[in-house]
């Protein structure tokens, strides 16, 4: 019932609202892409920025670049068209990507917080826990866990990845 109401709301917006929402979300998408790309480029160009903590920042930037290229453009089109036009199969891929990249971003920010805690409060343990190899292992684990954690909705009998008009994207629906 709620999805039906939201679908009607999405489809029956005024033309002005359609353009405002679409343009603002498209700008947000472009800023997210280029902002994260510039962050990665800055670390690539400046050797002094290649630190352990910036390895996490790069991992965060890469996940956000992937979100802005693999997921957000389809939400822009959905906002413009007022409905999901890409089919049910692609909706599953879109929902999987949005969930996975979102989990990666949140988990990476969590690891950054833990890293900063050890760096400031327990520097002697930071040196042991955050070597280059361990940092790469933490990043790899976050990406692997997010990928594995995004698979179960494919097997839900009721729900799974479905279009959610209130979000203008496909996501987990239970």
Number of C-alpha atoms within 10 A of each C-alpha: 6 10 12 11 12 16 19 14 14 21 17 12 13 11 9 9 13 17 14 14 14 19 15 12 18 19 13 14 22 17 13 19 20 13 15 22 16 13 15 20 12 13 17 13 10 9 9 8 13 14 12 16 17 15 19 21 20 20 21 23 22 20 21 22 23 17 23 23 15 15 22 24 16 20 23 22 19 21 27 21 14 20 19 21 12 12 9 14 10 13 20 20 17 25 25 25 20 23 23 22 26 17 20 25 24 14 18 23 16 12 18 17 12 12 20 15 13 16 17 10 10 12 14 11 11 17 11 9 15 18 12 13 10 13 18 16 13 16 19 13 13 20 21 14 15 20 18 11 14 21 14 13 20 15 10 13 8 9 13 20 28 19 23 20 24 13 13 22 24 27 23 20 14 11
